[in-house]
């Protein structure tokens, strides 16, 4: 059963809500860890250049969203 507690991130200087989300319970965390471990082999096999391309694309998206 998921925990209903909510996590919030706010700007310290004015209290503006930046992010809000529900906490995960132990089973949800275990499932997320299992998915991450399963994905890691493919990520490693992709090679450095492919991984760098993904990180650079993500950086570009973050920069575009910040503008």
HELIX and SHEET records of a PDB file:
HELIX    1   1 UNK A   26  UNK A   45  1                                  20    
HELIX    2   2 UNK A   48  UNK A   66  1                                  19    
SHEET    1   A 2 UNK A   6  UNK A  10  0                                        
SHEET    2   A 2 UNK A  17  UNK A  22 -1                                        
END                                                                             
